[in-house]
Amino acid sequence: MTLTVTPSDMACGAQVRGLDLSKPVTTDLAAEIRDIWLKHQVLCFPEQNLSDDDLERFTLAFGPFGDDPFIAPIPGRKHIIAVKRAAGETSPIFAESWHSDWSFQVKPPQGTCLYGITIPPEGGDTLFVNQYKALAEMPEDLRRRIEGKKAVHSAKNAYSPKGMYGAGDKGRSMDIRASDEAEAANTHPFIRTHPETGRESLFGCAGYIVGVEGMEQQEGWDLITEVYRWQTRPEFQYRHRWEKGMLLMWDNRCTLHMATGGYAGHDRLLHRTTIGSA
């Protein structure tokens, strides 16, 4: 099997053709895909026809399932989330802010897989930012200020009862379960070494990052927002445009991502799995 890899002309991302992911992924093929993934951070596999079984099998070729809190899985599955929005929905777009999936966990996931089922004719792009590049090009003064520091990550601003998706968030298609458990916090270094590539990367951003260990809240927040403004700059971005049957996988350890709107009046449905920490 010969894979055709076409890098994007942006800061990261590549399209991979030449394989049928409805068939089992061999150990050798998984290793080949992983090498490409580690190089490009975000991979797109177009023109796939996948069942939920296929999606789960593909995910498990790259690690265990991750723990997906606060969002109920689809009926009959434990590890697939429906990222969906009804045509007439008026609530804020889900995940329309920069983040690394579940960065507030003790062991955040390696990656995420997202498969396009119902794709609007316009809008709904997913944006990514390359956090290797953001760190490599960061001004020396800002880097010195975060070197050795740990950020405090928490889901409270999103998934606590008082958060964005809390009790007041009505009329949403997705089955989000706000919980007091979202108040928990864990710390991770601003700068982490990727466990597979050995490259340094920024990790996480404002949203799930709510403070800086050892700093007063306002001083820490000022630093967090300065890092945020830098790490999300346009020159570090990749914009992914969806088509039906596309499977996307991305590396949460060295990217941030966010959803976009622009498809009011159209249904949208994707199925998502998480590749847990190895």
C-alpha positions as CSV (number, residue, x, y, z in Angstrom):
1,M,0.0,0.0,0.0
2,T,1.4,3.4,-1.1
3,L,0.3,6.4,0.8
4,T,0.2,9.8,-0.8
5,V,0.9,12.6,1.7
6,T,0.2,16.2,0.6
7,P,1.3,18.8,3.2
8,S,-0.9,21.9,3.5
9,D,0.6,25.2,2.6
10,M,0.0,26.5,6.1
11,A,1.8,26.1,9.5
12,C,0.9,22.4,9.9
13,G,-1.4,19.7,8.5
14,A,-1.4,17.2,5.7
15,Q,-3.8,15.1,3.6
16,V,-3.2,11.4,3.3
17,R,-4.7,9.3,0.5
18,G,-4.2,5.7,-0.7
19,L,-5.9,3.8,2.1
20,D,-9.3,2.5,3.1
21,L,-9.8,2.9,6.9
22,S,-12.9,0.8,6.9
23,K,-10.4,-2.1,6.9
24,P,-8.3,-3.1,9.9
25,V,-5.1,-1.0,10.4
26,T,-2.1,-3.3,10.5
27,T,0.7,-2.7,13.0
28,D,3.0,-1.6,10.2
29,L,0.4,0.8,8.7
30,A,-0.3,2.3,12.1
31,A,3.4,2.9,12.5
32,E,3.6,4.6,9.1
33,I,0.6,6.8,9.9
34,R,2.1,7.7,13.3
35,D,5.3,8.8,11.7
36,I,3.4,11.1,9.3
37,W,1.2,12.3,12.1
38,L,4.1,13.2,14.3
39,K,5.6,15.2,11.4
40,H,2.5,17.1,10.4
41,Q,0.5,17.2,13.7
42,V,-2.9,17.2,11.9
43,L,-3.8,14.6,9.3
44,C,-6.9,14.5,7.1
45,F,-8.0,11.2,5.4
46,P,-10.6,12.2,2.8
47,E,-13.2,10.0,1.1
48,Q,-13.6,7.4,3.9
49,N,-16.8,5.5,4.6
50,L,-16.6,4.6,8.2
51,S,-18.9,2.9,10.7
52,D,-18.6,3.6,14.4
53,D,-16.9,0.2,14.7
54,D,-14.3,1.4,12.1
55,L,-13.8,4.7,13.9
56,E,-13.2,2.9,17.2
57,R,-10.8,0.4,15.6
58,F,-8.8,3.1,14.0
59,T,-8.5,5.0,17.3
60,L,-7.3,1.9,19.1
61,A,-4.5,1.5,16.6
62,F,-2.8,4.5,18.1
63,G,-3.5,4.1,21.8
64,P,-6.1,3.4,24.4
65,F,-9.4,5.3,24.4
66,G,-9.2,8.5,26.4
67,D,-11.5,9.5,29.2
68,D,-14.1,12.0,27.9
69,P,-15.7,13.8,30.8
70,F,-18.8,16.1,30.8
71,I,-20.2,15.0,27.4
72,A,-22.4,11.9,27.1
73,P,-21.4,9.3,24.5
74,I,-23.8,8.3,21.8
75,P,-26.3,5.5,22.6
76,G,-24.7,2.1,22.5
77,R,-21.1,3.4,22.7
78,K,-18.8,4.3,25.5
79,H,-16.1,6.2,23.6
80,I,-17.8,8.1,20.8
81,I,-19.1,11.6,21.2
82,A,-21.5,13.3,18.7
83,V,-20.3,16.8,17.9
84,K,-23.6,18.1,16.5
85,R,-25.6,21.2,15.9
86,A,-29.2,21.4,14.6
87,A,-30.0,23.8,11.7
88,G,-32.1,26.0,13.9
89,E,-29.8,26.0,16.9
90,T,-29.0,29.4,18.4
91,S,-26.8,28.5,21.4
92,P,-23.1,29.5,21.0
93,I,-21.0,27.3,18.8
94,F,-19.5,24.4,20.7
95,A,-15.7,24.7,21.2
96,E,-15.4,28.0,19.5
97,S,-12.3,28.9,21.5
98,W,-8.7,27.8,21.4
99,H,-7.9,24.7,23.5
100,S,-6.1,21.4,23.7
101,D,-8.6,18.6,24.4
102,W,-9.0,17.8,28.1
103,S,-5.7,19.5,29.0
104,F,-7.0,19.8,32.6
105,Q,-6.7,16.0,33.1
106,V,-3.8,14.5,35.1
107,K,-2.7,12.7,31.9
108,P,-4.2,14.6,28.9
109,P,-4.9,12.6,25.7
110,Q,-2.4,12.1,22.9
111,G,-4.8,13.0,20.2
112,T,-8.4,13.3,18.9
113,C,-10.1,11.7,15.9
114,L,-13.1,13.4,14.3
115,Y,-15.2,12.0,11.4
116,G,-17.5,14.1,9.2
117,I,-21.0,12.6,8.7
118,T,-23.3,15.6,8.0
119,I,-21.3,18.5,6.7
120,P,-22.8,21.9,5.8
121,P,-22.2,23.3,2.3
122,E,-20.4,26.3,3.9
123,G,-18.7,27.2,7.2
124,G,-17.8,24.9,10.1
125,D,-14.0,25.0,9.4
126,T,-11.7,23.8,12.2
127,L,-8.7,25.9,13.0
128,F,-5.4,24.6,14.4
129,V,-2.2,26.3,15.7
130,N,1.2,24.8,15.6
131,Q,2.6,25.1,19.1
132,Y,6.1,23.9,18.1
133,K,6.3,26.9,15.8
134,A,4.7,29.3,18.3
135,L,7.4,28.4,20.9
136,A,10.3,28.4,18.4
137,E,9.4,31.9,17.3
138,M,8.4,33.3,20.7
139,P,10.2,36.5,21.8
140,E,13.0,35.6,24.1
141,D,11.7,37.9,26.9
142,L,8.3,36.2,26.9
143,R,9.9,32.7,26.8
144,R,12.1,33.6,29.8
145,R,9.0,34.6,31.8
146,I,7.3,31.2,31.3
147,E,10.4,29.0,31.4
148,G,10.1,26.5,34.3
149,K,6.6,27.8,35.2
150,K,3.5,25.6,35.5
151,A,0.1,26.6,34.3
152,V,-3.0,25.6,36.3
153,H,-5.6,23.8,34.1
154,S,-9.2,23.4,35.0
155,A,-12.5,22.8,33.2
156,K,-14.5,25.1,35.5
157,N,-15.0,27.9,33.1
158,A,-16.6,25.5,30.6
159,Y,-18.2,22.6,32.4
160,S,-19.0,23.6,35.9
161,P,-22.6,24.4,36.7
162,K,-21.7,28.1,36.5
163,G,-19.6,27.6,33.4
164,M,-20.3,28.3,29.7
165,Y,-22.0,24.9,29.3
166,G,-23.6,24.9,32.7
167,A,-27.3,25.0,33.7
168,G,-28.0,28.2,31.8
169,D,-26.9,26.7,28.5
170,K,-30.2,25.6,26.9
171,G,-31.3,24.5,23.5
172,R,-28.1,22.7,22.6
173,S,-28.1,19.5,20.5
174,M,-25.1,18.1,22.3
175,D,-25.6,16.1,25.5
176,I,-23.3,18.1,27.8
177,R,-23.3,17.2,31.5
178,A,-22.0,20.1,33.6
179,S,-20.6,18.9,36.9
180,D,-19.0,20.2,40.1
181,E,-16.1,17.9,39.2
182,A,-15.1,20.5,36.6
183,E,-13.8,22.6,39.5
184,A,-10.8,20.3,39.9
185,A,-7.4,21.5,38.7
186,N,-4.0,20.1,37.6
187,T,-0.8,21.7,36.7
188,H,1.3,21.3,33.5
189,P,4.4,23.2,32.4
190,F,3.9,26.0,29.9
191,I,6.7,24.4,27.9
192,R,6.7,20.6,27.5
193,T,8.9,18.2,25.6
194,H,6.8,16.0,23.3
195,P,7.3,12.4,24.5
196,E,7.7,11.0,21.0
197,T,9.4,13.7,18.9
198,G,11.5,15.1,21.7
199,R,10.6,18.6,20.5
200,E,9.7,21.4,22.9
201,S,6.2,22.8,22.5
202,L,3.8,25.2,24.3
203,F,1.0,23.3,26.0
204,G,-2.6,24.6,26.5
205,C,-3.9,28.1,26.6
206,A,-6.3,30.5,28.3
207,G,-9.7,28.8,28.7
208,Y,-8.6,25.6,30.4
209,I,-5.6,27.5,31.8
210,V,-6.9,29.5,34.8
211,G,-3.8,30.5,36.7
212,V,-0.1,30.2,37.1
213,E,1.4,28.2,40.0
214,G,3.1,30.4,42.5
215,M,1.8,33.7,41.0
216,E,-1.0,36.0,42.2
217,Q,-4.2,35.7,40.1
218,Q,-4.0,39.0,38.2
219,E,-0.2,38.7,37.6
220,G,-0.7,35.2,36.4
221,W,-3.6,36.1,34.2
222,D,-1.7,38.9,32.6
223,L,1.0,36.4,31.6
224,I,-1.5,33.8,30.4
225,T,-3.2,36.4,28.1
226,E,0.1,37.6,26.7
227,V,1.1,34.0,25.9
228,Y,-2.4,33.4,24.4
229,R,-2.1,36.4,22.1
230,W,1.3,35.1,20.8
231,Q,0.5,31.4,20.5
232,T,-2.7,31.9,18.4
233,R,-1.2,34.3,15.8
234,P,-2.3,33.7,12.2
235,E,1.1,32.7,11.0
236,F,1.0,29.6,13.2
237,Q,-2.5,28.5,12.0
238,Y,-3.9,25.8,9.7
239,R,-7.5,26.0,8.6
240,H,-9.2,22.7,7.8
241,R,-12.2,22.7,5.5
242,W,-14.5,19.7,5.9
243,E,-16.1,17.4,3.5
244,K,-18.4,14.4,4.2
245,G,-16.4,11.3,4.8
246,M,-13.3,13.0,6.0
247,L,-11.5,11.6,9.1
248,L,-9.2,14.1,10.9
249,M,-6.7,13.2,13.6
250,W,-4.6,15.7,15.5
251,D,-1.9,15.7,18.2
252,N,-3.2,17.5,21.3
253,R,0.3,17.6,22.7
254,C,1.6,20.2,20.3
255,T,-1.5,21.9,18.8
256,L,-4.4,24.0,19.8
257,H,-7.7,23.9,17.9
258,M,-11.1,25.7,17.7
259,A,-14.4,25.3,15.9
260,T,-15.9,28.0,13.7
261,G,-19.5,28.8,12.7
262,G,-20.9,30.2,9.5
263,Y,-23.4,27.4,8.7
264,A,-26.6,28.7,10.3
265,G,-29.6,26.9,8.9
266,H,-27.7,23.7,8.3
267,D,-27.4,20.5,10.4
268,R,-23.9,19.4,11.3
269,L,-22.8,16.0,12.7
270,L,-19.3,14.5,13.4
271,H,-18.3,11.6,15.6
272,R,-15.4,12.0,17.8
273,T,-13.0,9.7,19.7
274,T,-10.1,10.4,22.0
275,I,-6.7,8.7,21.8
276,G,-5.7,8.4,25.5
277,S,-2.3,8.9,27.0
278,A,0.0,5.9,26.3
